[in-house]
Amino acid sequence: MRQDIIDYLQSEIKRRCELSSNFFGMGCFYHIKAVVDNAVMLAKQFGADEEIVIIVASITDYNLYEEHHMHGAEMAKEILEKFDYDKEKIAQVQSCVLNHRGSKLVERLSIEELCVADADAISHFDNVPSLLYLAYVKRNLGINEGKEFVKAKLIRSYEKLSV
């Protein structure tokens, strides 16, 4: 396991999440941490490559949110190439990042992609307070709008689970 890469990513993601310019606040960090923890649990259960599912990249620029899966995949490639990481594994990491979103219905071809997508879905249930913060504080939604926003997010997350 490339602990140097994992340590760097954890530190860098936390640093970016702590920036005052990060629209999502530390909720983004807790979401990513939950995705990693859940992905490792699933990887152990289903025999996936743990290193692949641990390496997670995330964007913290709200302007890139709608396409964060694409920006995250490119960011992962750039970072991993600097570490001279195996090109085949970079492609696997990119596939996991590209195909993790519940709002983008794509076929997940590897067990690692399934683990990361399921871990992302599960993480929303782990972090309901962050979703509420996003709805009511950051997006300034009213009570009903915020409730519907969080409810829709949780429904999409549940429906994207592979099992």
N, C-alpha and C positions, 0 to 999 in steps of 0.2 A: 504494500500500500504506500502511495506517495504522500507521506505525512507532511512533507514540505509544502506541497500544493494545497492540501486540505487546511493546514494551519494558516497559510497566506490568505486563502479565500475566506475563511471564517473571520480573520482579522479585518480584511478589506471590506467585507460586507457589513460588518458591525460599524466600521469607521464611516462608511457611506450612509448607513442608516441613521447615525448620530448627527449628521450634518443638519444644520438649521434649514437648509434648502430642500431637504427631503420632505416632500408633501405628505408621505405616509407615516412619518415619525417612526418610532421604534416598533410599532405594530408590524412593519415590514420585516424587521429583524426577527421578531417572534414567529412570524409566518414562515420565514425561510428556515429557521431552526426547527420548527415543527415538521416542515416538509422533509428535512434531512433525517430527523429522528424516526418519522414514520416510514420513510423510504428504506432506511437501514433495517427496521423491523420486518418490513415486507420482503426485502432482499434475502434476509436470513430464512424466512419462511418458505420462499419460492425458489431459492437457489440462484438469485441474480448476482451480478458482480457488484459488491458493496461499494467499491471505489467509484464506479461509474455513478451510482445513485447518490453518493455523498457530495460529489462535485456539483455544486449548484451556483449559478450566477444569477444575479437579479439587478434590475435597474431601479434607480430611485428618482428618476426624472419623470414627473407626472405627465409631461408632454409626450412621453414615449409609452405611456401605459397601455394604450389600445393594441400596440404591437410589441409588448414587452417580451413575448416569447421569441420573436425574431431578433430583437436587440440583445436579449439575454444569450441567445445561441451564438451570435457574433462575438459578444463580449467574452463568452467562455472560450471560444476559439482563440482570440487574441491573447488572453491570459495564459491558456494552456500551452500555446506555441512558445511563449517566453520561457516556459519551464521545460521546453523540449520534450513535451509529453507525446506519447505514441499517437500517431496520426489516426489510426483506426479507432482508438479510444476517444479521441477528440470528436470524431464523427458520431460515435455512440452518445457522448455527452450532449452534443448538439441536437441529436434526435430526441433525447429525453426532454430537453428544454423546449424545443419546437412543438412537441406533441403533448405537453402537460396540461394545457388549458381545457377547462370544461366548456367554455363558450366556443371553442373551435373543435368541431367534430371531425376527428381524423382517425385513421386506423393506426393503432399502436402495434408495431411489428415485433418488438423485442420485450422480453420479460422486464428489462430495466425500464423501458418506456412505460409499461403498465405500472410498475412499482412507483415511479415518480409521479405519474398522473393520479394514481390512487392516493399517494401520500399528500399531494397537493389538495385533493378533495377533502381528505380526512382533516387536514390542518385547518380548514375553515371551521370545522366543528370544534377543534381545540382552541380556536381563537375568536370566538363570537364577540368578546368585548372589543377586539380590534375592528371588527366589522361594524359594530355599533359606533365606535369612535369615528371611523371613516364616514359613515352615513350622516351622523348628527353634528360632528364637530368640523370635519374637513369639507364635506359636501354641503353642510348646512341645510339638510333636508328636514322637512316637517315630520311630525310623529308618524303619520300614515305613510308618507313617501319613504322614510327611513326604514320603517317596518317592512314595507314591500321590497326595498332594495336588499335588505339582509335576507329576507325570506327567499327571494329569487336566487340570490347567491348560494344559499344552502341547498335549495332544490336542484340547481345546476350541478353543484358539487356531488350531491347524492346520486343524481342520474348519470354522472360520468364514471362512477365506480365500476370497475370491471367485474366484480363479483356481487 
